[in-house]
Amino acid sequence: MDPLSEVLTLIQSRSFVSGGYSLSGDVAVGFPKHTGIKCYAMIAGQCWLRVESLVEPVLITAGDCWLLPRGLPFSISTDPSLTPMDFTIVREQGKFITAPTPQQADGCYLAGGHFLLDGRPARMLLDALPPIVHIRKEADKAAMRWSLERMAEELRVPQPGGSLIAQQLAYMMLIQALRLHLSDPANGAGWLFALSDPHMAAAISAMHDAPGEAWTLQQLASRVGMSRSVFAERFKTTVGVTPMEYLTRWRMLRAGDRLRHSEDSLAQIAGSLGYESESAFGKAFRRTLGCSPRRYRRSDGENRAPLQPAGANL
């Protein structure tokens, strides 16, 4: 399994709401701070997106896809000069229509999903992303087109099992948007963007494939065909941490998943991840995740977002 797929599996992303809505007339809709990550696509029309902490609004046109990974309050409007109103008020006024019929969806029509991400491991993904991930290149939009068309069809013509299909399509849009974003190195630095660098991706894949291996800097450098010093410098510059720091973090994320979802003993988990003693494993775990392995296992469900938080919205 490739590194991005492994991280998404470890995080155990799950959509708790997906669907579509349209805006009619001159309107600006404000949405509160949210947990997890929101993924939208513009099926028809256009709107302005404004995210708290960003000065300028972003124009979203038909075919565009965008992610909101930081959970910041945001607004969507037909005119950027309008003052946003709470989405519940707009909905009561009839200008915000969820699950619109084809007759109602003749204006600004959006679709997407809101994904909850499990606990601490989610930071590995979300911290690597900017406040807005905007997919707008024509070639990239073409790659999203099939999912968009299928999503629109499922929402416009309800059929048995349609809700589940819409959720899966929204998840596909999320992964595709992440893939397109990381394919452009100009978008940023970090482990996510390092996956577009063949040498760094090979090193990360090696650590993911065999986290219990007694990796050394020299072994990893040789694995990707680089000198030890050049590899160490390039990895730190590209990923943001040293290779050994990344390896430790990945080991602890894997350990946390097994503590939550298996009956394996601490000794078994420690040994499989390359630690000769529970003590050394425990120190690394506390340093990385902020608590002892035993406490982490006892707190199953802690730091997880609820399935349906109050005021949940798309």
N, C-alpha and C positions, 0 to 999 in steps of 0.2 A: 504494500500500500504506500502511496506517495505521501510526503510529509504533510501537505495541506489536508488531505483526506484523513490522515491519522489525528491531526489536531481537531478537526471538526467532529470526528467520531468520539474523541476523548471528551470534548466539551459537551457532547450530546445535545446539539441544537435541536429544538423542537418548536414548531409553530403553534402558538395558541390562538392565533386569529389570522385569517387571510380572506381576501375578498376585494371588492372594488367600490368606488363611489364617484359621484360626479358633483361638480360645482356649477351653479347656474347664476348668471347675472354678475354684478360687481360685488365681490365678496372676498374677505380675507379670513382664513380659519387658523386659529392658534391652538397648538397642541402642547400639553405639559411635558415635563421631563419624563422619560420612560426608561425602563430597564431593558436590557438585551439590545437587539439590533433590528432596525426597520429597513425593509427593502421594498422600493416602489418602482413602478414603471408607468410611463405616460402612454396610454393607449390611443387617446385622441385629444386634440386641442393643445393648449399650452398653459403654463402657470409660472408664478414666481415663487421660489423657495428661499426662505430666510431662516438661518439658524443662529440661535443666541451665540454671541461672542464673535460672529463674523459680520463685518461691516456691510459688505455689499450683498444684495440678493442675487440669486442664480436663476437664469431663465431656463425652464425645463420645457422641451418641445416633444412632439409626438415621436415615440420610439426610444426616448431617453430612459435610462434606468439609473437609480441612485440609491445609495445606502446611507443610513444614519446610525453609525456604530457607537457614538459617544453618549447617547441618551439625553442630549441637550434639548431644551424646549425649541420648537420651530413653528413656522407658519407657512401656509400655502395660500397664495392669493392670485386673483385675476389681474390685479393692479398693485404694484409694489408701494404705491403711496397710501393705500388704505390701512387703517388701523385694525389689527386682527381681533376677532371676537372668539371667545371660547367655542370649541367645536360643538358642545352640547347646545349652546344658544343658536348657532347657525343651523344645526339639524332641526331644532324646533321651528325655525322660520321657513323650513322647506327648501333652503338653498344648498343643503348638504344631503345628498341622497345615497344611502348605502344600498348595495346590490341593485343598481339601476336597471330598468328594462331598456331595450334598444331605443325606445322613444325618448326616455329620459337621459340617455347617455350621449346626447348630441353636442355637448359642450366639452368642458374640461373633464376628462374621464381617466381616473387612475386605478391601478390595481397593484396588489402586493401582499406582503405578509409581515408579521411582527414575531420575531423569534426570541425565545428565552434561552439563555446560555448558562450552563451549570457553573456556579461558584468561581473559585480562584483561577482555574485553568482558562476561563474565558478571557482573562486579562491578556494572555499571550497573544490572542487574536486581536482584540479590540484596541489594545495599546499600540498596535502596529498600523492602525488606520487613522486617517484624518477625520475631522468632523463630518465632511461630506465626501462620499465616493461617487463621482458623477461619470457615468458611462455615456458618452455622446458622439464618439467617432462613428462615422458611417459603417466602417468595417465591423466595429464592435457591436453596433446596433443590429447589424445583419445577423451576427452570431446569436443574439438574444431573440430574434424575430419569431422563431418557432414557438418558444415558451410563451411569449407575449400573446401570439395569436391563439394558442390553445387556452391560456388563462382567460382571455376575452370571451372565447366561445363557451367555456364552462360557466362563466358568470352570466352571460346573456341568455343561454339556453339551459336552465337547470335540468339535470338528469340524475337518476339514482347514483349515489357515490360521488356526486360532483364536488362536494365539500372536501372530501379526502384528496381527490385529484387536484383541486385548486391548491391545497396545502403543499402537495408534492411539487407542483409546478412552481410555486413561490420559492420553495427550497432550492429547486434547480436554478432559478433566477439568482438567488443569493450566491450560490457557488460559482455560477458563470460570471457574475459581476466581480467577485473576488479574483477569479482567474484572469479576467481581462485587466483588472486594475494592477495586479502584480506583474503582468507581462510588460509593463512600461517602467523601466528602472528610474525614469525621471520623477516618478510619483513619490519617492521617498526612500528611506533606509530602514533596516530591521530584518528580522528573520523571514518575514513574509516576502519582502522584495528580494532577499537573497536567493529565493527559490528560482528566480529568473536568471541567475548567474550559474552556468553549468558547473563550475568548480565548487562554489559554495553549496549549491544544491546537492552535489555528490557527497560532500562532507556531512551535511545535515542528514541526508538519507542513510549514510553509513551509521551514524549515531542512533537514528531512529530504529534502524533494522536490528541493531545489536547493542542495546543500551547497557547490557551487562559486560560487554567487552572492556578489557583494561586498556582503553584507548590512551595513546600518548599523542602529543602534538606532532611528533615526527611521523607516527603511523598515519595520522589523518592527512598530513601534508603529502606523504608518499602515495596515499590512496588517490589523491586528486592530481598527482603529477606536478607538485610545486615544492619549492624549497621551504624549509621550516619557518624561516623568518618572514618570507614573502607571504606565505599562507596565513601566519598568525596576524600579520598587519592587515591583510586584506579581509580576513574574517571579522576582526574587530571593527574595521571601518564599515563594512557592509552590513553586518548583523547587529552591531552595537555592543556586543559582549565578547569575551574571549571564547575560544572553542571549548575549554574546560568548564567555563561558567555555563555555557549553553548545554553541555552534556549533563551537568549536575541538575539544571532546571528541568530538562526533559526527563531524567530519571525520576525526579520527585513528582512530576505530573503523572507519570506512569504509576508510580507507587501510590499516589493518592487515589487514582482510579481503582486499583486493586484493593486498597483498604476499604473503599466504599462498596465495591461490587463483587468481592470474592471472600472466601473464608480462609485464605492463605495466611499463615502466621507471619509475624514480623521477620523472623529468621529466614523464612522462605523468600519473602519479598526482597529483603536485604541482599541475600546471596544471589538471587537472579539478576540483580542490578549492579553486581560487582563489588559489594561491600562485604568485608570479611567479618564484621561484627555488627550486632544490632546497635551498639553504642555509636559507631561511626556513621551508620545509616541515620540514626535518630538525630545526631547533630546536624547532618546535612539537610534533613527534612525540616527541622525547626528553623534553620537559617534561611531556607528557601520559601517555606509555606507559613511560617510564623507560629507553629504549634507542634506538639509532639505527635508522632504517628498514632499513638493510642487515643489521644484526644480527637484527632481528625476522624478516626474510625467511629468514635462514640457520637460525634456530631453529625452523623449522616442526615442530610437534609438542611444543615445549617449553611448559610451563605448561598442557598439556592433561591432563585426567584420563584414565587408562587405560580401555580398554573394559570390562575385567572386573577391578577392583581386588581384591586379596586380601581375603577375608572379605565379599565383596559379599552384600548381603541386601536384601530388599524393605523 
